Structure formats: C-alpha cells, structure tokens
Amino acid sequence: MKITNVIIGEISVPLKTPFKTALRTVNSVEDIIVEIHTDTGNVGFGEAPPTGVITGDTKGAIIGAIEDHIKKNIIGMDIENFEEIMMKLDKCIVKNTSAKAAVDIALYDLHGQLYNSPLYKLLGGYRKEITTDITISVNDPDEMARDSIDAIKIGYETLKIKVGKEAKKDIDRMKAIREAVGYDIKLRIDANQGWKPKEAVQTLMKMEDEGLDIEFVEQPVVAHDIEGLKFVTDNVSIPVLADESVFSPEDALAILQRRAADLINIKLMKTGGIHNALKICSMAEIYGIECMIGCMLEAKISVNAAVHLAAAKSIITKIDLDGPVLCSEDPIEGGAIFNECKITLNDEPGLGIRKVNGIKYLNMK
C-alpha cells in the first residue's frame, strides 16, 4: 500500500451556537481536510482546524506545510514502513503541529485499513464506548446556568465550564451553575490561560470555600508559565490539568518531572497527531498521572481519531470530545457514532470514514 498522492480540501460547518472562551469567539468550524491516496485504492482521511490563537497554525500555514514540505517527503512510501514515514513527517518541518496531525491521522487511518482492523484495536483496544463532557461557553451567569440545564436535559452528566474572564464574575458564574444543576453533576472548569497565578489561587480557593465541588481546573495560567502552573497546583486542593502548556512529549515530561500539574490534557492538534500522543500516554503511565483527551473546534474526522486513541488507552480517564455535537450538521459519513455524551466505535477498518460531503478541494485531485 504505497502513497500516491496527498489531496487538500476544506469544509465549513456552522455551530449550533457561538463558542466563547477567554481567548476567542467562534461561529463555525473551518477545517482543512487531508486525503492520502494509495496504489491499492485505499484513502486515509485527516483533518486540522486553523487555531492560530492556541497552536499558531493558520489556514495558510497548514496548507503550506502539507503542500510544500510534508507531501513530497511521504509520497512513494509504503504504509507498511510506518515508523520511517512518521520519522519523515516529524523531521520535514519544525512545529506546524496541526498540519502534521492531519497527515498523521490519515496515515493511521491507512494503517488500520492495511491490517483490516479498527484503529482502536491496533492501539490497545481497552473499550468500545466512551462518555464525553460538553462545553458551556463563557457568558453571563444566568445564561450559563440555562445552558447547563439544557445540557443535562439531553443526558450530559459532566459539564466543562469556560471561565477565565473577570475572576470575580467567574465565581458568580460557577455559583449560578452549581445552584442550577445540583451536586449530582460533575463540573470541571477551563480558564484557557485567563488568570495570573496568585489570582488563580485566590479564585479557586474562593470556589473551594463556596463548596462548588470542582472536579478540576484546566490551564489556569498562561502556557509558558510552568512555575506559575506549579504554584497553582501546590496551593489549591482542586486538581490542575495542564493543556496549552503541553504540546510535545518533551513538554509533558517537563510537567511530569516537576509535578507542575495533576493531570495532562492530550490534543492531537498540539501533539502533531497520534504518534506523539502515544508517547505522552506512556510517560503518564510511568508517572501515574491520568490524562484527559480533548479537541479544538473540529469536525468528526480528527475527533474520531481522538476517540480511537481514548478507547485504546486506560490512562485516558477523562473525555472532552464534544466538537461534532456542537456542529449544526455532520458532513462526515462513517466513523464513530456521536449520540450526545455517548460515543460508540464500530469495527470498520481504520477510522471508518467513507466520505466527506461539501469538501472544497484546494489542490489538484
């Protein structure tokens, strides 16, 4: 199964409601789609969102990295020679993790097809069904409380609350939500780098004093401030999850060695795909640190790849893969079944993706 071509396209999928965090507001998913074609007729699918405010990867950067660097390095290679392909993918251009992730995902799709096995079984096969949280965008407290109730009505038992905008108001937000949903619902919060270290500690301690029962806090301080992250971890009882601070396996190792966080969040667009994500999983197992797997605002191809990884590995205990259910439509045929909070894998080879509807091709097909 030799690679004959790498095709790039794009899709646009409106969201049901605007997605608001401390960093950005988004109204639609605008993703780059990758198709890797082979001499056997098999096609592997990958996907990447341009998320410049987090990864630094814009639409043009993703396209340029694939077209000008990655494509020419992997065409002609045999999928059986998987390790060498991954080495070339990693070394042909520095950074550009979203572009690498899109290609990596398509390659793993083909890897599963080559052995006629669903990918999660090749990676570990720990389970076939997972349960995700759903994100509540940052808004006024009353609106967030209403959004939380609406999510519970359709079956969600874990809510990920966006905070990080005005610390005092964040406390009001969480009080309103906890009062609205009661204490049978898990609440995790994501500050998206929105607080300073001392501010984070004061805010979280206030939430503790209010008895808000927070499962964990995600990325309370700016990504590069590892000392600040450790300061928060050392001074609050609420567990701290490192997200934007962890892109590479090297980043994860630094966090783990310094005990700068209690948990690690894996996102394929940060790691550059499944290959490096597996390395982070292995290191987390050694250090006894559980992982969450999350996504950017992505449609079903790349989230589907994250689902396969989550289903394969027992160290991934927390799931934040709600991207597809936030979309108003699903242009992807095949793959995992997203039934609100329940995500179920099938036994189709690879990722099980059959077709992408509404794709606009950007290079010659």
C-alpha positions in Angstrom: 0.0 0.0 0.0 2.1 2.9 -1.3 1.2 6.6 -1.0 0.5 8.1 -4.4 -1.0 11.5 -3.6 -1.9 13.9 -0.8 -5.1 15.9 -1.6 -6.0 19.0 0.5 -9.5 20.5 0.8 -11.6 22.5 3.3 -15.0 22.3 4.9 -17.2 24.9 6.6 -19.7 23.7 9.3 -21.8 26.2 11.2 -22.0 25.8 15.0 -25.4 25.5 16.8 -24.5 28.4 19.0 -21.3 30.7 19.2 -18.4 29.1 21.1 -16.9 31.6 23.6 -13.8 31.2 25.7 -11.4 33.6 27.4 -9.4 33.5 24.1 -11.9 33.7 21.3 -15.4 33.5 19.9 -16.2 31.1 17.0 -19.3 30.7 14.9 -18.3 27.9 12.5 -15.8 25.1 12.1 -13.5 25.9 9.2 -11.2 22.9 8.8 -8.6 21.6 6.4 -9.2 18.1 5.2 -6.4 15.8 4.0 -6.9 12.7 1.8 -3.9 10.4 1.4 -4.4 8.2 -1.7 -2.6 4.9 -2.3 -1.9 2.5 -5.2 -4.4 0.0 -3.7 -7.3 2.4 -3.9 -7.4 2.9 -0.2 -7.8 6.5 1.1 -6.9 7.8 4.5 -8.7 10.9 5.9 -7.3 13.5 8.2 -8.4 17.0 9.4 -7.0 20.1 11.1 -8.6 23.3 12.3 -6.7 26.6 11.9 -6.5 27.7 15.6 -3.9 30.4 15.5 -4.6 31.7 19.0 -3.7 28.3 20.5 -1.4 26.4 18.1 -0.2 29.3 16.0 -1.4 27.4 12.9 -3.4 29.4 10.4 -5.2 28.0 7.3 -2.4 29.2 5.0 0.3 27.7 7.3 -1.4 24.3 7.4 -1.8 24.2 3.6 1.7 25.4 3.0 3.3 22.9 5.4 1.5 20.0 3.8 1.9 21.0 0.2 5.4 22.4 0.3 7.1 20.1 2.9 5.2 17.1 4.1 3.7 15.8 0.8 7.0 15.5 -1.1 8.6 13.6 1.8 6.0 10.8 2.1 4.8 10.2 -1.5 6.0 6.9 -2.7 6.4 5.4 0.8 4.8 2.2 1.8 2.3 2.2 4.7 4.0 -1.0 6.0 7.1 1.2 6.7 5.1 3.1 9.2 7.9 4.1 11.6 10.0 5.7 8.8 7.0 7.6 7.5 6.5 9.0 11.0 10.1 10.0 11.3 10.0 11.8 8.0 6.7 13.5 9.0 8.3 14.7 12.2 11.6 16.0 10.7 10.5 17.5 7.4 9.3 20.7 9.1 9.5 22.1 12.7 6.4 22.9 14.7 3.3 23.1 12.4 1.6 20.5 14.7 -1.9 20.9 13.2 -0.6 20.1 9.6 1.3 17.1 11.0 -1.7 16.0 12.9 -3.9 16.0 9.9 -1.4 13.9 7.9 -0.7 11.6 10.9 -4.4 10.9 11.4 -4.8 10.0 7.7 -1.7 7.7 7.9 -3.1 5.9 11.0 -6.4 5.5 9.1 -4.5 3.7 6.4 -2.5 1.7 9.0 -5.8 0.3 10.2 -7.1 -0.3 6.7 -3.8 -2.2 5.9 -4.5 -4.7 8.7 -8.3 -4.6 8.2 -8.8 -3.6 11.8 -10.4 -0.6 13.6 -7.6 1.6 14.8 -8.5 1.5 18.5 -7.9 -2.3 18.5 -4.4 -1.9 17.0 -3.6 0.8 19.6 -4.8 -1.2 22.7 -8.5 -2.0 22.4 -9.3 -1.1 26.0 -13.0 -0.2 25.4 -15.5 0.4 22.6 -17.6 3.2 24.2 -16.7 6.4 25.9 -18.6 9.2 27.6 -17.7 12.9 26.9 -18.5 16.1 28.7 -19.9 19.1 26.9 -18.6 22.7 26.9 -20.6 25.6 28.4 -19.3 28.8 26.7 -18.4 31.8 28.9 -21.4 34.2 29.1 -23.3 36.0 31.9 -24.0 33.7 34.9 -27.8 33.3 34.2 -27.2 32.4 30.6 -24.6 29.8 31.5 -26.9 28.3 34.1 -29.6 27.9 31.5 -27.2 26.4 29.0 -26.1 23.9 31.7 -29.6 22.8 32.5 -30.3 22.4 28.7 -27.2 20.1 28.5 -28.4 18.0 31.5 -31.8 17.6 29.9 -30.2 15.8 26.9 -28.2 13.4 29.0 -24.9 15.1 30.0 -23.6 14.3 33.5 -20.3 16.2 33.2 -20.0 19.9 32.2 -16.9 21.7 31.2 -17.4 25.4 32.1 -15.4 28.1 30.3 -14.1 30.7 32.7 -11.0 33.0 32.8 -12.8 36.3 32.1 -13.0 38.5 35.2 -12.2 36.3 38.2 -14.9 37.7 40.5 -17.5 37.1 37.8 -16.1 33.6 37.3 -17.1 32.8 40.9 -20.6 34.1 40.2 -20.8 32.0 37.1 -19.9 28.9 38.9 -22.2 29.6 41.9 -25.1 30.1 39.4 -24.4 26.9 37.6 -23.9 24.8 40.7 -27.1 26.1 42.2 -29.0 25.3 38.9 -27.7 21.8 38.4 -27.2 20.5 41.9 -24.4 18.2 43.1 -25.0 15.1 41.1 -23.5 16.7 38.1 -19.7 17.0 37.7 -18.3 20.4 36.9 -14.9 21.0 35.5 -13.6 24.4 34.6 -11.3 25.7 31.9 -9.7 29.1 32.3 -7.9 29.0 28.9 -4.8 30.8 30.4 -7.1 33.6 31.6 -5.7 34.1 35.2 -2.5 35.1 36.8 -1.0 32.6 39.3 -2.0 34.4 42.5 -5.3 35.4 41.0 -5.9 31.7 40.1 -5.2 30.5 43.6 -7.4 33.2 45.2 -10.3 32.4 42.8 -10.0 28.7 43.2 -9.8 28.9 47.0 -12.9 31.0 47.0 -14.7 28.4 44.9 -13.5 25.8 47.4 -14.8 27.9 50.3 -18.2 28.2 48.5 -18.4 24.4 48.3 -18.7 24.4 44.5 -17.2 20.9 44.2 -15.0 21.5 41.1 -13.6 18.3 39.6 -10.5 20.0 38.2 -9.3 23.3 36.7 -7.8 23.3 33.2 -4.9 25.6 32.3 -5.4 28.4 34.8 -2.3 30.4 33.7 -0.5 31.3 30.5 1.0 28.3 28.7 4.7 29.2 29.1 4.4 29.9 32.9 5.3 26.5 34.2 6.4 27.9 37.6 3.0 29.7 37.8 1.2 26.5 36.9 3.1 24.6 39.6 2.4 27.4 42.1 -1.3 26.9 41.5 -1.0 23.1 41.7 0.9 23.4 45.0 -1.6 25.8 46.6 -5.1 24.6 45.9 -6.8 21.3 46.5 -8.7 21.4 43.2 -6.7 19.2 40.8 -4.9 21.2 38.0 -4.9 20.0 34.3 -2.2 21.2 32.0 -3.5 21.8 28.5 -1.8 24.6 26.4 1.4 24.0 28.4 1.7 20.6 26.8 2.3 20.3 23.1 5.1 17.8 22.7 6.3 14.7 24.7 9.1 16.9 25.9 6.6 19.4 27.3 4.7 16.6 29.0 7.9 15.2 30.6 8.9 18.6 32.0 5.4 18.9 33.6 5.6 15.4 35.0 9.1 15.7 36.4 8.3 18.9 38.2 4.8 17.8 39.3 3.6 21.1 37.8 0.1 19.7 37.2 -2.0 16.9 38.5 -3.3 15.9 35.0 -2.3 16.1 31.4 -4.6 17.1 28.5 -3.8 15.5 25.2 -5.0 17.1 22.0 -3.9 15.8 18.7 -3.6 19.2 17.2 -1.0 20.1 19.8 1.0 16.8 19.7 1.1 16.6 15.9 -1.1 13.5 15.9 -1.5 10.1 17.4 2.2 9.1 17.2 3.4 11.6 19.7 0.2 11.3 21.8 1.0 7.7 22.4 4.4 8.7 23.8 2.7 11.1 26.2 0.3 8.3 27.3 3.3 6.0 28.0 5.1 8.7 30.1 1.9 9.5 32.0 1.6 5.8 32.9 5.1 5.7 34.2 4.5 8.8 36.4 1.0 7.6 37.5 -0.7 10.7 36.1 -4.1 10.3 34.4 -4.8 12.0 31.1 -7.8 13.7 29.5 -8.2 13.8 25.8 -9.6 16.9 24.2 -10.2 18.6 20.9 -10.2 22.1 19.4 -13.4 23.0 17.5 -13.1 20.2 15.0 -15.5 18.2 12.9 -15.7 14.4 13.1 -12.6 13.1 11.3 -10.0 14.4 13.8 -12.2 14.0 16.8 -12.9 10.4 15.6 -9.2 9.8 15.7 -9.1 11.1 19.3 -12.0 8.8 20.1 -10.0 5.8 18.8 -7.0 6.8 21.0 -9.2 7.3 24.0 -10.9 3.9 23.5 -7.5 2.2 23.2 -5.8 3.6 26.4 -6.8 3.1 30.0 -4.6 6.0 31.1 -7.1 8.4 29.4 -9.8 8.6 32.0 -11.4 11.9 31.1 -13.0 12.7 27.8 -13.7 16.1 26.2 -14.6 15.3 22.7 -17.8 17.3 22.1 -16.7 19.1 18.9 -19.0 17.2 16.5 -22.1 17.6 18.7 -21.6 21.4 18.8 -21.9 21.5 15.0 -25.3 22.1 13.4 -24.6 19.4 10.8 -22.3 16.5 10.1 -20.7 16.3 6.7 -18.7 13.2 7.5 -20.0 9.8 6.5 -18.9 6.9 8.7 -16.7 6.8 11.8 -17.7 6.7 15.4 -21.3 7.3 16.4 -21.8 10.5 18.4 -25.0 10.2 20.4 -24.6 13.3 22.5 -22.5 12.3 25.5 -22.2 8.6 24.4 -19.6 7.9 21.7 -19.5 4.4 20.3 -16.9 2.9 17.9 -17.7 0.4 15.2 -15.5 -2.3 13.7 -14.8 -0.8 10.3 -11.1 -0.7 9.3 -9.0 2.3 10.3 -11.1 5.3 11.3 -14.1 4.0 9.3 -14.6 7.3 7.4 -16.2 6.7 4.0 -16.8 10.2 2.6 -16.6 13.9 3.3 -19.6 15.9 1.9 -19.3 19.5 0.9 -15.5 19.4 0.6 -13.8 22.2 -1.5 -10.6 20.9 -2.9 -7.6 23.3 -2.8 -5.1 21.3 -4.9 -5.4 19.0 -7.9 -7.3 15.9 -7.1 
